[in-house]
Amino acid sequence: MTLITNTPTLAERMATFAVGLRFESLPPTVVHEVKRRVLDSLGCAFGAYSSEPGQVARSVASAIAGSQESGATLWGTSHRTSLDWAAFANGCLVRYLDYNDTYLSLEPAHPSDNIPAAVAAAEGAGANGRALITAITAAYEVQCRLCDAASLRAIGWDHVTYGAFSSALAAGMLMGLDVHRMRHALGIAGVASAALRQTRVGELSHWKGCAFANAARQGVYAAMLARAGMTGPHPIFEGDKGFEKLVSGPLPVKGPFATAGVGAATGAPDSEWMILKTSIKCWPVEYHAQSAVDAALSLRAQVLAGTFGGSADGIFDAVREIIVDSHDAAVDIIGSEPEKWRPTSRETADHSLPYLVAVTLADGEVTQAQFEPERFTDPRLLSLVARVSVRRHDELSRLYPDAVGNIVTVTTNDGRTLNRRVDHALGHAHNPMPDEGVRAKFHRQADPLLGEARAAEVAEIVWRLEELGNMEELLGAIHVPERV
């Protein structure tokens, strides 16, 4: 078709890329990485299935009926709701534990947040596994390359704002939109979806884990409207009152959108695909703290060696001071506000560098137990948190985001100074988690709900995702027994 202008807009270039992308053009490494992300996301969702925001979102979405032909399933149930509400409710589950994957650049993000929206759209359209994999890949390309182009948090907007574009594009691909309607979907999604950074400032709320799910809901809704013939604002990025002028500033996007028809859609090298540059989390904490948890965990035995009888309880008496040297992004996001030293919500605790280092030293693990109210409000633990100082470190800041390092130094009351530096936590793109680790992480969260045998069945389905004719087998397998 003929594009509206001689110089294609960014939305038109994105649309052209998405509509032209084919499963056959994806390298095997990319296909495999998508399947790893789908399995990881399902595990995160199972881990959050009984969470309060997960239940709230599922309850609200359950009141909305979706048709058998075009609705989508609320994960773990047999209820079909509208596509956009399924994207929201399932997205809240994937994100709640702060355990899903991460991309770090000028703007940090969690691109697997796009997966629930893509699955909902695929189910509603009767799309197959290959189409789903292709759409997820495209969503990663769009969101991560926007994150490379401009920081939103630096000017008061939340990173999920980019997710409205990526989820609209993925949903539009699965709904079969052409370039013209895809451009309209991007316009509708972009004009209505700028999100305030207040979501991640000070004492954090449930919305921290739901904000992207809402952006994805907007993206799917925009694709639904465009499919039905609704037109959207254009040009959404370059317009006089458009996204670049009012939200992001200039977007010097690279890769397949830099010039129409160039890049991933025409066979980019494997290393250029953005999903390969994202990282899987080992711990259910904000990503900038992953290496700090690793460092604290490795120091714990040395600290305990100096306590009476090596007692774990003695660590509270053994530690005089803890210093965390970190990069600017970590200090700004999780290590500077006073609320981070006295968290009163789970969301604040998993975004608190001082709390996470202290609780790792105290407990020797970071699981959901460390985010129960009775733990993060424990006076003795908070006395240890109060001994943590966070400092900016010039070298770590220069290395970021290629390295996401932390240096933890513990001074003990018996005169020892112990320190450990970790630049790349396990799961980082430069230190990938093996498939066995991804599978084990999935089972830790899925087995309590599904049982080991059913969870293994789900994993087997995901590993052959490209063979599925539709989403029915996968969604049937993840049904949670009523006893839960």
N, C-alpha and C positions, 0 to 999 in steps of 0.2 A: 504494500500500500504506500501511498505518498504521505510523507510526514508533513505536519502543518507548517513548519518553517524550514528554510534552507539550512539553518544550523540547528540540528536537533537539540532540544533541551535535555537536561539531566533526566527528567522523568521519562522522556521519550527514549533516551538511550538505555535506561534501566528496563523499560518495557520491551524494547527490541531484543535486549540480551535475554530476558526471561523467556519470552515467547520462542526465541530461537534455540534455547538450550535443550539438549537431548541427553538422555541417559547414556547413550552410546559414546558420547564425548567425555564422560566422566572417567578419570583414571581409576583403576581398582583400589588404589589407596584411599581415594576420596569416598568411594562407595562404602568401603569397610569402615571408614571413620564415621560416616553418617550412622551406620548401624550401631557402632559403639555409643554414639551420642543418644540414639533412641533408647537403647538399653539402660544407659545411665540415667536418662530423664525419667523413664518408667520407675526405676528404683527410687529416685528422689520423690516421685509422686506417691509411691507406696509408703515411704517413710513419713510422709506428711498427711496421710489419708485421714487420720483421726484428729488432726490439728484443728484448732478453733476456726481460723479463717478458711481452712479447707471445707469444714462442715458448713460454715455460713454461706460460702459461694455455692456449694452443692445444693443447699436448701433453697436458695433463691432461684438457681437455675432449674431445679426440679419443678418449680411452679410454672415453668414455661414449657409447653409441649412442642416437640419437634416432629415433623411428619416422618413416616417410615421411609419415604422416598428421598427426602432431602435433609433430614435432621442429623444430629450427631450425638454420640453416646457420652454420658458422664462416666468417666473412667471408674471402674470398679462396680458399676451398677448396670442395670438393663434399661435405664431411663434414657430416652432420646429427647433432647432439647434443641433449640435453634443452634445453628452453627456458631454464631458469635458468642452465645452464652456457654456453649461447650468449650470454646477456646478460652474463655475467661476462667471458668471453674477448674478445668484441667490444668490451665496455666498456673493458677494459684498453688496447686499441689506441687508442680515441678519446682517452683521457685521458693516455696516457704522455708525449707531447711537451710537455704543458702549453700546448697550442696551441688548444684548443677554447674556446667562448665563456664569458662570465663575467657574473654578476650581482652587484652590490655593494650591500650594505645593512648592517643590523645584523650579519648573517652573510653573508660572501661565499660564492659558490657557482658551479658550472659546470653550468647546467641542461641543456646538450646531452648530459651524461652519461646522461640518461634515454633518449636516442634508440636506443642498441643494445638496451635492454630492450624498447622499444616495437616495434622492427622484428622482434625474435625472437617476441614475442607475436603480432604481425600475421601473420608467416609461419606459425606454428603453428595459428592460427585460420583461415587462408585469407582474412584481411581485405583490403579494398581500400585504395587510396591515400588516399581521403577519410577512412576510419576511422583510418588511421595519423596523418594530419595532425591530426585532431581530438584523438586521444589525446595526441600530443606537446604540443599547445597546452594541454591540461588539466594535463599534468605540469609545464609551466612555471608555470602559475597556482598550483598547489599548492606547489611548492618555493620559488618566489620570494616568495610571500606569507608562508610560514612564516619565510623569511629576514628579512622585514620585521618580523615579530612579536617575535622574540627572538634574541639572539646565543647561540650554543652554544659557540664558542671561548672566550668570556670566562669560562666556567665549566668548561672542561676537556673538552668534548665536541667531536667533529669535525663539520664542516658536512655530511658525507655522511649523517649520521643522518636528516636531513630527506628524503634521497633514497629511503629505504625506503618512505616514504609515497607520494611522487610516482610512483615506478616501479610500485608495487603498483596504484595507481589507474589508470595508463595501461594496464598489462597487463590489469587487470580489465575496462576498457572494451572492449579488443580481444577479450577472451574472452567478452564478452556478459553479464557479471555484472549482476544486478539490484541495487537499493539495499541490500537485506538482506545479500547475499553480499559486496558491495563493502565494507560496513562490517566484516564479519568479516575480509576480506583486510587492511584497514588495521590492525585489531587484531593480527593475527598478525605483520604486518610490523613494527609499532611496538614490540611487547613484546620482540622478540628482536634489535633492530638498532642499539642505541645504540653508537656508535663512539668510542674514546678519541682525544683530540687529540694524543696522543704521536706519531701518524702524521706530524705536521708540526712537530715540535720537534727542535732540534739537528741532528745529521747525519741526512739523510733517506735513505730506502731505496726499493726498488722499490714498496713498498706505498703510497707517496704517490700513485702513479698508478693503483693498483688498488683503493683503499678504496671509492670510489663504485661501482665495478663489483661489488664484493661486496654493497654495500647494494642495488643493483639486482637482483642475483641473489636476495637475500632477498625483495625486493618481488615479483618474478615468481613465486618459489616460494610465497609467501603467496597470490597470486592463483590459482595452480594448486590449492592445497589448498582454498581457499574455493569454487572452482568445483566441486570434488568433494564438497563438503558439510561440510568442516571448519569448526567455529565458532571464533571468536577472542575474546580478552579485550575486555570492554566495561564502562564507557567507557574507551577507551585513553588519551585525553588528560586527561579530568577526574577519573578514578578516584582513590580513596584512595592507591593505590600506582601511579598512572598517570604518563604522560609529563610532564605539567606539574609535578607534585610532585617527581619524582625526576630529571628531565633538564633541561627547558627553562625552568621557571618559567612564569608566566602567558603565554598566547598570544593577545594581542588582535588576531586575524587580521581583516584588512579585505577588502573586495571581495566576491566571490560567496559567501564562507563566513560573512560577518558575520551575515547573516540568511538563512535557508533560502529559496532561490528568487530571491534578489536578486543582481544583478551581471551578470557576463559571460554567463551562461546566458540572460538575458532581454534581451540587446542592449546591452551597455556601450559607451560611446564608444570609438573605435579606440585612443585614447591610453591607455586603462585596461588594455589587454591586456599582460600582463607580458613576453611575448617581445619586445615592441617596446622594452622598457627594458633589454634585455641588450646586451652588447657583443661584437664579434668581434675576435679578436686579430690584430695584424700580426706579432708576434714570438712565438717559442715560449718564453715566459718567464711567470712569475707576473704576474698582471694589474697589480698595483700598480707594477711596474717598466716597463710599456709606455711611459709618457710620459718616464721617465728615459732609456730607450734612445733615444727620439726626440730628446731634448735633447742627449744625448752625441753622437749622430750628427751633429747640426747644428753642434756646436762643433768637431768633429774637423778640418775644413778650416782653421779659424782657428788651432787649435793647431799643425797641420802647417806653416802659413805661416811660423811663426817658427823651424822647425827647419832645419838645414843641408840645403839642396837640396830641402826639402819632403819628405824621406824619411819614409815611414810608420814605418820602424824607429826613426827618431829621436824618436818620441813618448815613448819610455821615458825619454830624457834631458831632454825638453822640459818634462815635467810635474813641478811641485814638490808640488802638493796638489790634491785634488779634494774638494769638499764637496757633498753631496747633502742639500738641505732637502726634507723630505717630511712627509706626514701621519701621524697616529698608527698607522693600520692598517698602512701600509708599514713603518714602523719596527718595530712589534711582530712582524710576520710574516716580513719578509725583510731587516731591517736592524739587528738588535740582538745576536744571538747570535754568539759568537766563531767558531763553525763557518762562518759566512757569509763570513769573511775568508780561510779556508783550506779550501775545499770539497774533499771527497774522493770525492764521488759526483755523477753527473749531476743527480740529484734535488735535491741541495743547491745546485749551481751555478745551476740555473734558478730557484731560490728565494733567490738572494743578490743584494741590491741593489748592494753594493760590487763584486762580481765582474762583474755585468752592465754596469755603467757603465764599469768599467776595460776589459773585453774589447771593448766597443763602440768606445771611443776607440782601442784598439790595433789592432783588426782591421777596423773600418769596416763590420761586418755582424754579425748574430746568426743563425746557422743551426745545424744539427746539428753542424757542425765545431767550433763553440765549446764544445760539451759533450762532446767526446772527452776521455778521461782525460789524454792527453798535453798537451792544451791547458790544462785547468783546474788541472793540477799543475805547469805550466811555471814555474820559479823566477823568470824575468824578469817574466812577467805577474803573478805573485803579489806581486812587489815593487811593482808599480803598484797592485794591489788594496790593499796595505797603506797607500797614501797616500790612501785614500778614507775620509772621515768622513761619518757619517749623523747628521743633526740633525732634531729635531721642529720643525715650523713651524706656528705657531698658526693663521694664515690658511688654509693648505692643509687643516689638520685641520677647521676650521669648514666649509669648502666640501665636504668629503667626505660622502657619495659622489656628490653631484651633479657634482663635478669630482674627478678622480683625478690631481692634479698633482704634479709634481716640479720642483725648481729645481737645476740642475747648475752649479756654479761651478768653473772650472779656473784655478789660479794657475800660471803658467809660470816657469821659471828665468830667463827674460829680463825678468821684471818685469810681465808682462801679467796682467790678471784678466779672464776671459771667462765670461759666464754666459748661460744660456738657461732659460726657464720654459715648460713645456708643461702645460696643464690637461686637455686632451682629446686623447688619442692617436687616430690614424686608426682607425676601427672602433668607437670609443666610441658609445654611444647618441646623444650630442649631436654626433657627428662621424662619421656612418655610413660604412662602407666600401661603395663602389658595387658593383653586381653584377659588373662587370668585375674588380674587385679580389678578390672572393670566388672567382670562376672562376680567376683567375690563381694564387691561393694553392692552390686545389685541384689545378691542373695541376702546380705545382711538386712536389707530393708524390705525385701519382698517376702521372704520365707515366713515371718511372723503373721502375715496376712493371708498368703496363698498356700502355705505349706511348701516344703522343699520340692516335691515332685511337680506341683503346678508351676512354681516359679521357674523350674528348669525347662518346662514346656514353653513358657513365655520366652525365655532366653533363646531357645531353639528356633522359635518362630522369627524372632528379630534377626538372628544370624542369617536367615534365608529370606529376608524382607523383600529382596528384589524378585522373588518367585511368587509373591502373593498376587492373586487376581483382584482382590479388594481388601478392605480392612476388617472384614467380618471375623476371620479366624483369630486375628490378634486381639480384637476387642472382646471377643467371647472368652478368650483365655485369661484376660486380666480381671474377670468378674470376681469381686470379693465376696466370700461367703457371708450370709446374713448374720452369723454369730458375731462378726467383728463389730 
